Structures are given as C-alpha cells and as structure tokens.
C-alpha cells in the first residue's frame, strides 16, 4: 500500500539555529528570529503580501500590487481580482506553497480589505493560515 513521504527540513531538527526574521519587528532587540521552517515560510508570505512592487531597493520585482489595487477606488470587482492575483503570485514566487483556501472580504465604503490564506507546503507536513488586513 503506497504512502506519502513527508520531508523534514534539517534545520528544523536543530532547535537553537535561527532560520529567518519574524515580523513584526517588535522585540527589545533589533530582530526576533524564527527557528522553524513553518515560521519562516509564514513570515516570508506576510512580508511578500505587505510589500508593493518596486518598494524593495535593489529588488524591484519583489512584492505585489495589492495595496495599489485596493486603495484605487475599491469596488467589488477589484475585491474579486485579489484572489486571482494571490494565486498567480504564489505560483510564480512560492512554487512549493499550495493554496487550500482564500477568503476575501471587502468593505468598499471604508476602503478595507481583509483576506485570509490557508496554505500547505508541498512534500511537508507544514500547514498554516495567514490573515492580512489592508485599510486606509
């Protein structure tokens, strides 16, 4: 009977080895480190969606255009476009991240958009959810 083999990142087996930087920057020191692949991937996704295209110096293609789309006269059509943009960006920049569910809710009168993304990482047991609010 076949079974699915899940891969474990070797860095996850070393408890005291930092992998990345956690968001938001709110600790007493300069940065708070992430110590597991799951934390690092989740932080990288949040960082990506909160960064606008062209916003990162020396890496102008990093980020997406969600903020520009959201704050340019928000309509229900634009809210529906968000799901498409998220899926396309994940396929391009995060090919190992697989979308389980995307829920987008917009309040055009107040220029608020909230989206939640449930995801899993292919060939691992990592499964998580992020929630991002854009408001003006």
Backbone as CSV, one residue per row, in Angstrom:
resi,resn,N_x,N_y,N_z,CA_x,CA_y,CA_z,C_x,C_y,C_z
1,UNK,0.845,-1.176,0.000,0.000,0.000,0.000,0.892,1.241,0.000
2,UNK,0.708,2.180,-0.954,1.564,3.357,-1.028,1.248,4.354,0.084
3,UNK,2.251,5.091,0.451,2.062,6.151,1.427,2.910,7.351,1.011
4,UNK,2.519,8.510,1.500,3.193,9.746,1.125,4.326,10.033,2.101
5,UNK,5.500,10.283,1.573,6.664,10.587,2.394,6.745,12.098,2.571
6,UNK,6.819,12.533,3.814,6.943,13.951,4.118,8.402,14.254,4.426
7,UNK,8.904,15.346,3.856,10.280,15.750,4.080,10.348,16.709,5.264
8,UNK,11.403,16.585,6.039,11.641,17.487,7.160,12.911,18.265,6.853
9,UNK,12.813,19.571,6.951,13.988,20.404,6.720,14.994,20.122,7.831
10,UNK,16.250,19.836,7.502,17.257,19.519,8.528,17.436,20.639,9.549
11,UNK,17.177,21.877,9.156,17.304,22.987,10.104,16.256,22.921,11.198
12,UNK,15.118,22.262,10.928,14.088,22.122,11.949,14.512,21.172,13.066
13,UNK,15.508,20.360,12.826,15.988,19.418,13.827,17.022,20.049,14.759
14,UNK,17.479,21.241,14.439,18.447,21.950,15.268,17.717,23.085,15.979
15,UNK,17.335,22.862,17.219,16.435,23.765,17.933,16.992,25.170,18.130
16,UNK,18.274,25.349,18.207,18.839,26.662,18.514,19.378,27.390,17.281
17,UNK,19.094,26.892,16.083,19.577,27.526,14.862,18.467,28.388,14.262
18,UNK,18.725,29.693,14.172,17.745,30.616,13.597,17.720,30.470,12.088
19,UNK,16.519,30.542,11.515,16.340,30.390,10.066,16.046,31.725,9.408
20,UNK,15.254,32.550,10.053,14.855,33.813,9.443,14.519,34.856,10.484
21,UNK,13.833,35.908,10.045,13.454,37.023,10.910,11.937,37.096,10.971
22,UNK,11.406,37.229,12.174,9.959,37.249,12.389,9.410,38.669,12.239
23,UNK,8.216,38.763,11.712,7.502,40.032,11.615,6.375,40.047,12.619
24,UNK,5.976,41.147,13.154,6.547,42.476,13.016,7.779,42.632,13.890
25,UNK,8.571,43.666,13.607,9.759,43.953,14.404,9.301,44.629,15.688
26,UNK,9.084,43.854,16.738,8.521,44.437,17.954,9.228,43.986,19.221
27,UNK,10.368,43.357,19.131,11.040,42.896,20.337,11.987,43.965,20.860
28,UNK,12.566,43.711,22.015,13.508,44.656,22.606,14.806,44.730,21.805
29,UNK,15.166,43.634,21.178,16.359,43.642,20.332,15.969,44.106,18.928
30,UNK,16.912,44.123,18.036,16.635,44.588,16.674,15.660,43.665,15.952
31,UNK,15.847,42.357,16.082,15.008,41.395,15.379,14.673,40.220,16.284
32,UNK,13.548,39.590,16.004,13.199,38.318,16.621,13.392,37.252,15.559
33,UNK,14.084,36.188,15.905,14.392,35.147,14.919,13.284,34.107,14.837
34,UNK,13.208,33.444,13.687,12.342,32.279,13.536,13.235,31.045,13.590
35,UNK,12.725,29.976,14.188,13.541,28.791,14.398,13.018,27.550,13.687
36,UNK,11.884,27.682,12.977,11.359,26.543,12.224,11.036,26.981,10.801
37,UNK,10.994,26.026,9.909,10.647,26.321,8.514,9.234,26.863,8.407
38,UNK,8.321,26.342,9.213,6.932,26.798,9.165,6.833,28.286,9.506
39,UNK,7.527,28.720,10.560,7.526,30.136,10.929,8.154,30.994,9.841
40,UNK,9.264,30.531,9.280,9.968,31.293,8.253,9.115,31.458,6.995
41,UNK,8.439,30.401,6.573,7.589,30.468,5.379,6.410,31.415,5.607
42,UNK,5.793,31.315,6.768,4.659,32.186,7.077,5.096,33.653,7.092
43,UNK,6.238,33.945,7.705,6.751,35.309,7.735,7.105,35.800,6.344
44,UNK,7.689,34.942,5.525,8.036,35.328,4.158,6.785,35.662,3.339
45,UNK,5.709,34.895,3.533,4.459,35.176,2.822,3.869,36.519,3.256
46,UNK,3.845,36.759,4.557,3.315,38.032,5.060,4.145,39.186,4.519
47,UNK,5.459,39.049,4.563,6.352,40.086,4.058,6.083,40.352,2.577
48,UNK,5.892,39.298,1.807,5.638,39.447,0.380,4.342,40.224,0.125
49,UNK,3.270,39.844,0.810,1.980,40.484,0.547,1.907,41.914,1.079
50,UNK,2.736,42.268,2.042,2.741,43.631,2.553,3.713,44.542,1.816
51,UNK,4.471,43.994,0.887,5.436,44.774,0.117,4.873,45.038,-1.271
52,UNK,4.895,46.288,-1.672,4.427,46.658,-3.007,5.525,46.447,-4.043
53,UNK,5.124,46.189,-5.272,6.089,46.031,-6.355,6.911,47.304,-6.489
54,UNK,8.226,47.155,-6.573,9.114,48.296,-6.694,9.482,48.948,-5.382
55,UNK,8.954,48.463,-4.293,9.190,49.061,-2.982,10.528,48.635,-2.375
56,UNK,11.009,47.477,-2.744,12.258,46.977,-2.171,13.442,47.429,-3.012
57,UNK,14.358,48.111,-2.371,15.555,48.634,-3.029,16.419,47.478,-3.520
58,UNK,16.924,47.569,-4.730,17.764,46.569,-5.394,17.041,45.266,-5.719
59,UNK,15.741,45.190,-5.469,14.953,44.032,-5.861,13.565,44.530,-6.274
60,UNK,13.472,45.281,-7.363,12.217,45.951,-7.719,11.081,45.024,-8.126
61,UNK,11.356,43.765,-8.432,10.266,42.866,-8.823,9.646,42.166,-7.616
62,UNK,10.245,42.303,-6.438,9.706,41.664,-5.238,8.454,42.406,-4.792
63,UNK,7.466,41.680,-4.340,6.227,42.268,-3.848,5.113,42.141,-4.872
64,UNK,3.941,42.613,-4.487,2.790,42.534,-5.378,2.079,43.877,-5.426
65,UNK,1.042,43.966,-6.212,0.333,45.226,-6.377,-0.969,45.303,-5.619
66,UNK,-1.131,44.533,-4.561,-2.407,44.525,-3.847,-2.746,45.878,-3.237
67,UNK,-1.784,46.514,-2.594,-2.082,47.794,-1.956,-2.501,48.835,-2.974
68,UNK,-1.833,48.865,-4.102,-2.181,49.818,-5.158,-3.586,49.521,-5.690
69,UNK,-3.924,48.263,-5.841,-5.247,47.866,-6.330,-6.331,48.216,-5.316
70,UNK,-6.055,47.971,-4.067,-7.054,48.168,-3.019,-7.382,49.638,-2.807
71,UNK,-6.369,50.495,-2.835,-6.604,51.894,-2.495,-6.843,52.785,-3.704
72,UNK,-7.167,52.188,-4.823,-7.523,52.940,-6.024,-9.007,52.743,-6.281
73,UNK,-9.856,53.444,-5.530,-11.306,53.300,-5.630,-11.748,51.846,-5.560
74,UNK,-11.834,51.340,-4.389,-12.174,49.943,-4.153,-13.595,49.642,-4.603
75,UNK,-13.719,48.619,-5.450,-15.027,48.142,-5.897,-15.086,46.643,-5.664
76,UNK,-16.266,46.067,-5.801,-16.407,44.618,-5.616,-15.625,43.847,-6.676
77,UNK,-15.521,44.405,-7.894,-14.740,43.745,-8.951,-13.276,43.649,-8.558
78,UNK,-12.745,44.700,-7.962,-11.347,44.674,-7.532,-11.138,43.694,-6.387
79,UNK,-12.122,43.588,-5.519,-12.027,42.615,-4.426,-11.945,41.198,-4.993
80,UNK,-12.706,40.920,-6.048,-12.662,39.592,-6.679,-11.325,39.335,-7.378
81,UNK,-10.679,40.387,-7.862,-9.383,40.242,-8.531,-8.280,39.830,-7.558
82,UNK,-8.459,40.112,-6.294,-7.430,39.813,-5.294,-7.105,38.330,-5.263
83,UNK,-8.127,37.472,-5.281,-7.893,36.025,-5.272,-7.027,35.593,-6.444
84,UNK,-7.314,36.135,-7.611,-6.544,35.796,-8.810,-5.095,36.236,-8.672
85,UNK,-4.885,37.438,-8.168,-3.526,37.953,-8.001,-2.750,37.107,-6.998
86,UNK,-3.385,36.750,-5.904,-2.712,35.957,-4.868,-2.290,34.600,-5.429
87,UNK,-3.192,33.917,-6.109,-2.867,32.599,-6.668,-1.738,32.689,-7.692
88,UNK,-1.796,33.691,-8.564,-0.762,33.859,-9.594,0.601,34.140,-8.957
89,UNK,0.625,35.023,-7.962,1.886,35.359,-7.302,2.471,34.168,-6.551
90,UNK,1.619,33.398,-5.901,2.116,32.230,-5.180,2.701,31.199,-6.129
91,UNK,2.066,30.985,-7.262,2.605,30.040,-8.246,3.963,30.493,-8.776
92,UNK,4.121,31.791,-8.941,5.355,32.328,-9.509,6.486,32.413,-8.485
93,UNK,6.224,32.970,-7.304,7.277,33.248,-6.334,7.397,32.219,-5.210
94,UNK,6.351,31.472,-4.948,6.366,30.462,-3.892,5.824,29.151,-4.458
95,UNK,6.546,28.504,-5.373,6.004,27.330,-6.059,5.719,26.131,-5.143
96,UNK,6.339,26.069,-3.984,6.087,24.943,-3.074,4.885,25.181,-2.163
97,UNK,4.363,26.399,-2.172,3.200,26.720,-1.352,1.941,26.418,-2.153
98,UNK,1.083,25.616,-1.571,-0.159,25.210,-2.228,-1.349,25.830,-1.497
99,UNK,-2.202,26.521,-2.233,-3.360,27.197,-1.645,-4.433,26.175,-1.286
100,UNK,-4.880,26.223,-0.057,-6.010,25.400,0.374,-7.294,26.212,0.215
101,UNK,-7.265,27.464,0.709,-8.462,28.303,0.640,-8.059,29.772,0.738
102,UNK,-8.750,30.604,-0.004,-8.584,32.053,0.090,-9.957,32.645,0.354
103,UNK,-10.042,33.469,1.385,-11.288,34.175,1.687,-10.985,35.661,1.653
104,UNK,-11.699,36.380,0.826,-11.502,37.818,0.694,-12.796,38.525,1.034
105,UNK,-12.691,39.508,1.901,-13.858,40.298,2.273,-13.498,41.766,2.133
106,UNK,-14.307,42.512,1.433,-14.029,43.923,1.232,-15.178,44.794,1.686
107,UNK,-14.828,45.949,2.213,-15.815,46.954,2.593,-15.467,48.205,1.788
108,UNK,-16.031,48.342,0.580,-15.656,49.450,-0.303,-15.906,50.835,0.284
109,UNK,-16.961,50.993,1.093,-17.272,52.307,1.655,-16.171,52.810,2.581
110,UNK,-15.450,51.888,3.215,-14.392,52.272,4.168,-12.996,51.937,3.656
111,UNK,-12.878,51.441,2.417,-11.606,51.035,1.820,-10.846,50.053,2.718
112,UNK,-11.537,49.014,3.110,-10.931,47.966,3.930,-11.067,46.645,3.184
113,UNK,-9.963,45.917,3.114,-9.975,44.577,2.547,-9.254,43.663,3.515
114,UNK,-9.873,42.526,3.791,-9.273,41.523,4.662,-9.217,40.230,3.864
115,UNK,-8.048,39.607,3.838,-8.001,38.305,3.200,-7.264,37.314,4.081
116,UNK,-7.760,36.100,4.057,-7.097,35.016,4.776,-6.692,33.972,3.746
117,UNK,-5.534,33.425,3.971,-4.967,32.434,3.065,-4.595,31.208,3.877
118,UNK,-5.279,30.102,3.597,-4.901,28.813,4.176,-4.011,28.124,3.161
119,UNK,-2.875,27.614,3.630,-1.916,27.031,2.696,-1.217,25.836,3.318
120,UNK,-0.604,25.052,2.451,0.284,23.988,2.892,1.495,24.002,1.984
121,UNK,2.579,23.451,2.485,3.819,23.398,1.712,3.957,21.981,1.186
122,UNK,4.147,21.872,-0.128,4.209,20.564,-0.782,5.325,19.714,-0.180
123,UNK,5.062,18.427,-0.073,6.009,17.416,0.404,6.444,17.620,1.850
124,UNK,5.692,18.389,2.627,5.993,18.556,4.051,4.696,18.423,4.833
125,UNK,4.805,18.501,6.137,3.603,18.483,6.965,3.246,19.895,7.440
126,UNK,3.793,20.904,6.768,3.536,22.298,7.134,2.202,22.742,6.533
127,UNK,1.319,23.200,7.414,0.016,23.712,7.010,-0.330,24.848,7.956
128,UNK,-0.718,25.998,7.406,-0.949,27.165,8.255,-1.908,28.129,7.578
129,UNK,-2.148,29.260,8.218,-3.049,30.281,7.686,-2.502,31.651,8.041
130,UNK,-2.645,32.599,7.118,-2.294,33.979,7.413,-3.525,34.853,7.195
131,UNK,-3.604,35.929,7.945,-4.702,36.881,7.829,-4.097,38.269,7.679
132,UNK,-4.457,38.975,6.621,-3.910,40.293,6.357,-5.055,41.277,6.140
133,UNK,-4.968,42.411,6.836,-5.947,43.483,6.694,-5.284,44.676,6.024
134,UNK,-5.918,45.184,4.990,-5.492,46.425,4.360,-6.574,47.446,4.658
135,UNK,-6.193,48.550,5.271,-7.173,49.611,5.462,-6.487,50.954,5.355
136,UNK,-7.264,51.922,4.928,-6.715,53.245,4.679,-6.958,54.129,5.868
